[in-house]
């Protein structure tokens, strides 16, 4: 069993006045945060929540959620955070799946997050403890329940390529029911940096101008929306590092960042590896760089395989056991297609997204990445639909950067870079997606393509 002093406690002792949490203009120092966690630990004990039990958490990002997650890890309680936007019936079903013994928030489980207590004993974290159960997005199939050990998150933060220090602040722009959100907590608290909470009453451009944000994690859709805001410029903020992931990055967005003297980082990661696997400065489409410290990457039959210190504990099963599907050499097969360019990894897309049209194998992400290099294109998604002539017909949805151009013009441009069989057979305008949806759900695009409309 490997143990370490809780990094929040350590910072509270070494640099007590350093800012740890910023929420709507109110800052908690590391000393104050540690004192609140001490009091919260006592409250969890009084509520009868014991080490090893599962706490179901259904809440949006907040200072209270940050504190509750961290105090659970101090108490070796397994956190099960889920999307609060889910319907109540689905929440109840997920609660049953993770065998949770307690649920927060609930009338029977309430805490006073403003209480403070001085430290009375040492605070150690067990890196081998099971720390959380996270539901995958299900974008490539049915959602799975990914179990992590605390050491997976700590190793991920220790090996991150993006530099961060005591005077920095990382905006918690990703939800804490997602591994990307959890990764921000570990990066900040290990480095002695500040976790900055979004302010619901403040739009992102305004928040970046007033909050102590030096580091920002976004998916390309969020960055696109930010740069569309009138008069927004990164020079009016303190942002110096921008980490992007979750989707291919359009050349237009890279160019827009360069114009503002900010070169973003692009990353490849997955829940099963506790977030980042590779990170590189944005450049060639799909190129995500070398494996980070503590991770290993190989290619087997065009599939990306990973292992290392950040590899998850396994998929949580209905009987409460963990299933860790590895091959004979200990590699986890990601289902992502890729190849090496020199010693850097290039992502092709999901293997299970590939389809056959007219006898030719088509990887839709390859078409999408090329389309994203056109200055008029903001987003592109290619999906197959059944077709009597082709077997499967490729349909492409396009979201324009500013103003639309003729689809025939886009086809002519694409013809310069791709073989004829990869050119989309049909084009459709970008659909109106549900509010808050940032990650592409291909099943929904397939449904719209089959209906022949984007409504």
Buried (B, 14 or more C-beta within 10 A) or exposed (E): EEEBEBBBBBBBBEBBEBBBBBBEEEBBBBBBBBBBBBBBBEBBEEBEBEEEBBBBBBBEBBBBBBBBBBBBBBBBBBBBBBBBBBEEEEBEEBBEBBBBBBBBBEEEBEBEBEEBBEBEEEBEBBBEBBBBBBBBBEBBEEEBBBBBBBBBBBBBBBBBBBEBEBEBBBBBBBBBBBBBBBBBBBBBBBBBBBBBBBBEEBEBBEBBBEBBBBBBBBBBBBBBBBBEEEEBBBEEBBBBBBBBBBBBBBBBBBEBBEEBEBEBBBBBBBBBBBBBBBBBEBEEBBBBBBBBBBBBBBEEEEBBBBBBBBBBBBBBEEEEEBEEEEEEEEBBBBBBBBEEEEEBBBBBBBBEBBBEBBEEEBBBBBBBBBBBBBEBBBBBBBBBBEBEEBBBBBBBBBBBBEEBBEBEEBEEBBEEEBEEBBBBBBBBBBBEBEEEEBEBBBEBBBEBBEEEEBE
